[in-house]
Amino acid sequence: MSHEIAHPASSPKQAALQLVIELVRAGKLSPLHGDASNMISIYEQFKAHFEADKQKDSAIS
């Protein structure tokens, strides 16, 4: 199965989602302990970071 890896600059939401999924696969995040609010918070933080980088890169160009 071939899945493309999203580039944070062009797809910040998809890249953040893929990063959270990989953290779960690696055992660094567990959906089984508590509710999903922690995973959602981590996703939102990654997304905000990637979107800020995208805006910063756009301002430089």
CYANA upper distance limits for C-alpha pairs under 8 A (distance plus 0.5 A):
  5 ILE  CA     15 ALA  CA      7.79
  5 ILE  CA     18 GLN  CA      8.15
  6 ALA  CA     10 SER  CA      8.10
  6 ALA  CA     11 SER  CA      6.48
  6 ALA  CA     12 PRO  CA      8.28
  6 ALA  CA     14 GLN  CA      6.52
  6 ALA  CA     15 ALA  CA      5.41
  6 ALA  CA     18 GLN  CA      8.10
  7 HIS  CA     11 SER  CA      6.25
  7 HIS  CA     12 PRO  CA      7.64
  7 HIS  CA     15 ALA  CA      6.61
  8 PRO  CA     12 PRO  CA      4.92
  8 PRO  CA     13 LYS  CA      8.28
  8 PRO  CA     14 GLN  CA      8.26
  8 PRO  CA     15 ALA  CA      5.77
  8 PRO  CA     16 ALA  CA      8.04
  8 PRO  CA     50 PHE  CA      6.07
  8 PRO  CA     51 GLU  CA      8.29
  8 PRO  CA     54 LYS  CA      8.12
  9 ALA  CA     50 PHE  CA      7.15
  9 ALA  CA     51 GLU  CA      7.89
  9 ALA  CA     53 ASP  CA      7.55
  9 ALA  CA     54 LYS  CA      5.52
 10 SER  CA     54 LYS  CA      8.02
 11 SER  CA     15 ALA  CA      6.53
 12 PRO  CA     16 ALA  CA      6.55
 12 PRO  CA     47 LYS  CA      6.15
 12 PRO  CA     50 PHE  CA      5.71
 12 PRO  CA     51 GLU  CA      6.29
 12 PRO  CA     54 LYS  CA      8.43
 13 LYS  CA     17 LEU  CA      6.75
 13 LYS  CA     47 LYS  CA      6.01
 14 GLN  CA     18 GLN  CA      6.62
 15 ALA  CA     19 LEU  CA      6.62
 15 ALA  CA     47 LYS  CA      8.19
 16 ALA  CA     20 VAL  CA      6.83
 16 ALA  CA     43 TYR  CA      6.24
 16 ALA  CA     44 GLU  CA      8.29
 16 ALA  CA     46 PHE  CA      5.80
 16 ALA  CA     47 LYS  CA      5.70
 16 ALA  CA     50 PHE  CA      8.14
 17 LEU  CA     21 ILE  CA      6.73
 17 LEU  CA     43 TYR  CA      6.81
 18 GLN  CA     22 GLU  CA      6.65
 19 LEU  CA     23 LEU  CA      6.73
 20 VAL  CA     24 VAL  CA      6.81
 20 VAL  CA     29 LEU  CA      8.36
 20 VAL  CA     39 MET  CA      7.80
 20 VAL  CA     42 ILE  CA      7.89
 20 VAL  CA     43 TYR  CA      6.74
 21 ILE  CA     25 ARG  CA      6.73
 22 GLU  CA     26 ALA  CA      6.55
 23 LEU  CA     27 GLY  CA      6.77
 23 LEU  CA     28 LYS  CA      5.66
 23 LEU  CA     29 LEU  CA      6.14
 24 VAL  CA     28 LYS  CA      6.26
 24 VAL  CA     29 LEU  CA      5.11
 24 VAL  CA     30 SER  CA      6.34
 24 VAL  CA     31 PRO  CA      8.06
 25 ARG  CA     29 LEU  CA      8.47
 29 LEU  CA     39 MET  CA      7.88
 31 PRO  CA     35 ASP  CA      7.62
 31 PRO  CA     36 ALA  CA      6.79
 31 PRO  CA     39 MET  CA      7.96
 36 ALA  CA     40 ILE  CA      6.67
 37 SER  CA     41 SER  CA      6.51
 38 ASN  CA     42 ILE  CA      6.74
 39 MET  CA     43 TYR  CA      6.66
 40 ILE  CA     44 GLU  CA      6.64
 41 SER  CA     45 GLN  CA      6.71
 42 ILE  CA     46 PHE  CA      6.78
 43 TYR  CA     47 LYS  CA      6.56
 44 GLU  CA     48 ALA  CA      6.51
 45 GLN  CA     49 HIS  CA      6.64
 46 PHE  CA     50 PHE  CA      6.64
 47 LYS  CA     51 GLU  CA      6.54
 48 ALA  CA     52 ALA  CA      6.55
 49 HIS  CA     53 ASP  CA      6.77
 50 PHE  CA     54 LYS  CA      6.65
 51 GLU  CA     55 GLN  CA      6.71
 52 ALA  CA     56 LYS  CA      6.60
 53 ASP  CA     57 ASP  CA      6.57
 54 LYS  CA     58 SER  CA      6.68
 55 GLN  CA     59 ALA  CA      6.69
 56 LYS  CA     60 ILE  CA      6.92
 57 ASP  CA     61 SER  CA      6.92
